[in-house]
């Protein structure tokens, strides 16, 4: 349930961005133009709708199919995997543009935890690009194709690496997956078929160990370096890790402990890199957002 409120909080926060000095809709809500014209009330009504509402929303992506065609995709943990909103720049979101898509073929595909776009360019190519989803109970990764004709997602293939026990986050770059495993307390780097290349992290409450690792947010810079942001709840820490297209290692760049700038502590299992704004962390217990303005050094 907290994921629904996180989703609504983010949506509401961004739609009120015109009153804020550090967020603007064009730059900071997944790059969707004119998002401030969309109705918060309409979105809340839809999210609570028995026909279109979420059961257990877990992750958010935006498919940029073209400069005028954006799809706001919510990953749901149960039943229908994706809830899709087509964003019409003239009329906002309409009920006819909401589609349940990619129904789970069987119960092993329930408990979806996170998704990522396997995208080569700025826009999502429906012929070559894919969506990858991790399922935390069955430890599967499902690869989904988007059918531009039907507007539906179709399960194309799956893989299971028996090293991976409880995946809760995923990112794709350089033809590799970076998968957060909550059981191993580790970030695993695998090839496109799930074979392990390397890993970073270990279980531990102190030092650089992870106790409650549950999310990953990332981007790739112009030098082909991936910047990975991983939050650990119990350790109240956000790590900035880097990985290169040219070598296999995952390296720690910056470790930001919350005591440096928040005496109340900051349990931040949810993270999101927002272009132009920095890194946002969400404390699900205190219901608070935190923002790092410099994502490379994690200066606050």
Protein Blocks (a to p, Z undefined) as FASTA:
>chain_A
ZZmmmmmmmmmmmmmmmmpckbcfklmngoighklmpcfklmmmmmmpmklmcfbdcbdc
dddfbfklccdddddfbhjfbdcddddfklopafklpccehiafbfklgoifbdcdddfb
lbdcfklgccddddfklopacdddddfknopacdfbdcddfkbmbdcbdcdeehiacddd
fklopacdddfkopafbdcddedfehjbcfbdcbdcddddfkopacdddddfklopaddd
dddfkbmbdcdfbdcdfklmocnopadfbccddehjapadddfklopacddfblmnopZZ
